[in-house]
Amino acid sequence: MNPEILSGGVWQEQSEEFIKRLGQLDGVRLPAERRYQNRENWRERQIETSVIDKIRSMF
């Protein structure tokens, strides 16, 4: 099924509006939404030294 044919050629506009409305519903979380939000957060993070040591021991 081709969404472009089924939508009458306006699939892009319809899907963007659908996703926008879907994201406004309570309890709905879109795939990768948290990942995109986390990419915008560039604050410094504290990582326990035991975790860093464990990662380094793997190499």
TASULPE-V439672 format. One record per backbone hydrogen bond with DSSP energy under -1.0 kcal/mol. CO is the residue of the C=O (numbers start at 0). NH is the residue of the N-H. E is the energy in kcal/mol with one decimal. If there is no record, write none. Layout:
BEGIN
co:nh:e
CO:NH:E
CO:NH:E
END
This chain:
BEGIN
co:nh:e
1:5:-2.4
2:6:-1.9
3:8:-2.2
4:7:-1.1
9:13:-2.3
10:14:-3.0
11:15:-2.0
12:16:-1.9
13:17:-2.3
14:18:-2.6
15:19:-2.1
16:20:-2.4
17:21:-2.7
18:22:-2.2
21:24:-1.3
24:27:-1.5
29:32:-2.0
31:35:-2.3
32:36:-2.0
33:37:-2.7
34:38:-1.7
47:51:-1.7
48:52:-2.8
49:53:-1.9
50:54:-2.2
51:55:-2.6
52:56:-1.9
54:57:-1.1
55:58:-1.3
END
